[in-house]
């Protein structure tokens, strides 16, 4: 970790100071088994535009249950987007990132966000690669923190930025199957609902009207009927 506060700052500091070809993130409270990295090395195909993803272990149990499977992000977007609710597990840990892609595209964690910064980082990366491979491997031990950012309240502005980043990705990925579109819309609706809850008792509620309308028009309500 770094003396300056903020996990995003610390991760960005690490990205900028790194020298190798690949990056793996390990949070301070977590631990990995001794052959954790070797599984990625063995699975790497040599394609720099492929993201490798392994499972996490929480309370002694694999969190997601990935099977060995590979998706072309352009040709199999509908299948990938729903696979094991991948975007709901959008943290950077147990993922094998190409450092050059991060640096060439200036992909860093948004230090202004207190919630959703992990998924924003991931979807920005997904827009710069062509392939994703899931590994039937679970050697990253995740320690649940009840005081984590996901359990705290965040600003309306945070949800607004997070929502718009997801909407940009939705437009980019160009899904054609209703079930895949529904998955993304439900994820976006969860963020909009959190934004509404955040300002529900704010005396200046009316000052958010313009932004709320901008968010609402991005959702197709046929997915919620």
C-alpha positions in Angstrom: 0.0 0.0 0.0 1.0 3.7 -0.2 0.9 6.3 2.4 -1.6 8.5 0.5 -5.2 7.4 1.1 -7.3 5.7 -1.5 -7.1 2.2 -3.0 -7.4 3.7 -6.5 -4.4 6.0 -6.0 -2.4 3.0 -4.7 -3.3 0.8 -7.6 -2.5 3.5 -10.1 0.8 4.2 -8.4 1.6 0.5 -8.8 0.6 0.4 -12.5 2.8 3.4 -13.3 5.8 2.0 -11.3 5.5 -1.5 -12.7 8.1 -2.8 -15.1 6.8 -6.2 -16.2 4.7 -7.3 -19.1 1.6 -8.3 -17.0 -0.1 -7.1 -13.9 -2.0 -8.9 -11.2 -3.7 -7.1 -8.3 -3.7 -8.6 -4.8 -5.5 -6.6 -2.1 -3.8 -6.2 1.3 -6.2 -8.4 3.2 -6.2 -11.2 0.7 -3.8 -14.0 0.0 -3.0 -16.3 -2.9 -1.7 -19.9 -3.1 1.9 -20.5 -4.3 1.0 -21.6 -7.8 -1.6 -18.8 -8.4 0.6 -17.0 -10.9 1.7 -20.2 -12.6 -1.9 -21.0 -13.6 -2.0 -17.8 -15.6 1.4 -18.3 -17.2 0.4 -21.8 -18.3 -2.9 -20.6 -19.7 -1.5 -17.6 -21.6 -1.8 -18.1 -25.3 0.6 -15.4 -26.4 -2.2 -13.1 -27.5 -1.7 -9.7 -25.8 -5.3 -8.8 -26.4 -6.7 -11.6 -24.3 -7.7 -11.1 -20.6 -7.3 -14.2 -18.4 -9.8 -14.5 -15.5 -9.6 -16.9 -12.5 -12.1 -17.4 -9.7 -11.9 -16.1 -6.1 -12.4 -18.2 -3.0 -14.5 -16.7 -0.3 -15.1 -18.5 3.0 -13.4 -21.5 1.6 -15.7 -21.8 -1.4 -15.1 -20.7 -5.1 -17.2 -17.6 -5.5 -18.3 -18.1 -9.2 -17.3 -21.5 -10.4 -15.7 -20.6 -13.8 -15.2 -23.4 -16.2 -12.3 -23.3 -18.8 -13.9 -21.2 -21.5 -12.9 -18.6 -24.0 -14.9 -15.9 -25.7 -14.2 -13.6 -28.7 -15.6 -10.3 -27.3 -16.9 -9.2 -30.7 -18.4 -12.4 -32.1 -19.6 -13.8 -28.8 -20.6 -10.7 -26.9 -24.1 -12.0 -26.1 -22.8 -15.2 -24.5 -19.9 -13.5 -22.7 -21.9 -10.7 -21.1 -24.1 -13.2 -19.2 -21.5 -15.8 -18.3 -21.6 -16.4 -14.6 -22.7 -12.7 -14.1 -19.2 -11.7 -14.9 -19.7 -7.9 -14.6 -21.1 -8.4 -11.1 -17.6 -9.6 -10.2 -15.8 -6.7 -11.8 -13.0 -6.3 -9.3 -9.4 -6.4 -10.7 -8.2 -9.3 -8.6 -7.6 -12.7 -10.1 -7.3 -11.2 -13.6 -4.2 -11.2 -15.8 -3.8 -7.7 -17.4 -1.4 -6.7 -20.2 0.6 -3.7 -18.9 1.2 -2.3 -22.4 -2.5 -2.1 -23.1 -3.1 -0.3 -19.8 -0.3 2.2 -20.5 -0.9 2.8 -24.2 -4.6 3.5 -23.5 -4.0 5.3 -20.2 -6.4 3.0 -18.4 -6.3 3.8 -14.7 -8.7 3.7 -11.8 -10.9 6.8 -11.4 -9.6 8.3 -8.2 -12.7 10.5 -7.9 -15.0 7.5 -7.6 -15.6 5.8 -4.2 -17.9 3.1 -5.7 -17.8 1.3 -9.1 -14.2 2.3 -9.9 -13.3 -1.4 -10.3 -15.9 -2.2 -12.9 -15.2 1.1 -14.8 -11.6 0.1 -15.0 -12.5 -3.4 -16.2 -15.0 -2.3 -18.9 -12.5 0.3 -20.2 -10.0 -2.5 -20.5 -12.5 -4.8 -22.3 -13.0 -2.1 -24.9 -9.3 -2.4 -25.9 -9.0 -6.2 -26.2 -10.5 -8.9 -28.4 -10.6 -12.1 -26.2 -11.3 -13.2 -22.7 -10.4 -16.6 -21.2 -11.9 -18.0 -18.0 -9.8 -20.5 -16.0 -11.0 -23.4 -14.0 -8.7 -22.1 -11.2 -9.5 -20.7 -7.7 -6.4 -19.9 -5.8 -7.0 -16.3 -4.7 -8.5 -16.1 -1.2 -10.7 -13.1 -0.8 -11.4 -11.7 2.7 -14.8 -10.0 3.0 -14.6 -6.6 4.6 -18.0 -5.4 6.1 -16.6 -1.9 6.0 -15.8 -2.0 2.3 -16.9 0.7 -0.1 -19.8 -1.4 -1.4 -21.5 -1.1 2.0 -21.2 2.7 2.3 -23.2 5.6 1.0 -21.7 7.5 -2.0 -22.5 10.7 -3.7 -25.1 11.2 -6.5 -22.2 12.4 -8.7 -20.4 9.0 -8.2 -23.5 7.0 -9.3 -24.0 9.4 -12.3 -20.5 8.9 -13.6 -20.7 5.1 -12.9 -24.0 4.8 -14.8 -22.7 6.7 -17.8 -19.6 4.6 -18.0 -21.7 1.5 -18.1 -24.0 3.1 -20.7 -21.0 3.8 -22.9 -20.0 0.2 -22.7 -23.6 -0.9 -23.5 -23.5 1.1 -26.7 -20.0 -0.2 -27.5 -20.7 -3.9 -27.0 -23.7 -3.8 -29.4 -25.7 -6.7 -27.9 -28.4 -8.4 -30.1 -30.0 -10.9 -27.7 -32.8 -9.7 -25.4 -31.5 -11.7 -22.4 -28.0 -10.1 -22.7 -29.5 -6.6 -23.1 -31.7 -7.2 -20.1 -28.7 -8.2 -17.9 -26.9 -4.9 -18.6 -30.1 -2.9 -18.2 -30.7 -4.5 -14.8 -27.2 -3.7 -13.7 -27.7 -0.1 -14.8 -31.0 0.1 -13.1 -29.4 -1.0 -9.8 -27.1 2.0 -10.1 -29.9 4.4 -10.9 -31.9 3.1 -7.9 -28.9 3.7 -5.7 -28.7 7.3 -7.0 -32.4 7.8 -6.3 -32.0 6.5 -2.8 -29.0 8.8 -2.2 -31.0 11.9 -2.9 -34.5 10.9 -1.8 -34.3 13.0 1.4 -32.1 15.7 0.0 -33.7 19.2 0.3 -32.2 20.0 -3.1 -33.8 17.0 -4.8 -35.1 19.2 -7.6 -31.5 20.3 -8.5 -30.8 16.7 -9.8 -33.8 16.6 -12.2 -31.7 17.2 -15.4 -29.2 14.5 -14.5 -31.9 12.0 -13.6 -33.7 12.5 -16.9 -30.4 11.9 -18.7 -30.0 8.6 -16.9 -33.6 7.5 -17.3 -33.7 7.9 -21.0 -30.8 5.5 -21.4 -32.9 2.6 -20.0 -35.4 0.7 -22.2 -38.3 -0.1 -19.9 -39.4 -3.1 -21.9 -36.8 -5.0 -19.9 -38.6 -4.3 -16.6 -42.1 -5.2 -17.6 
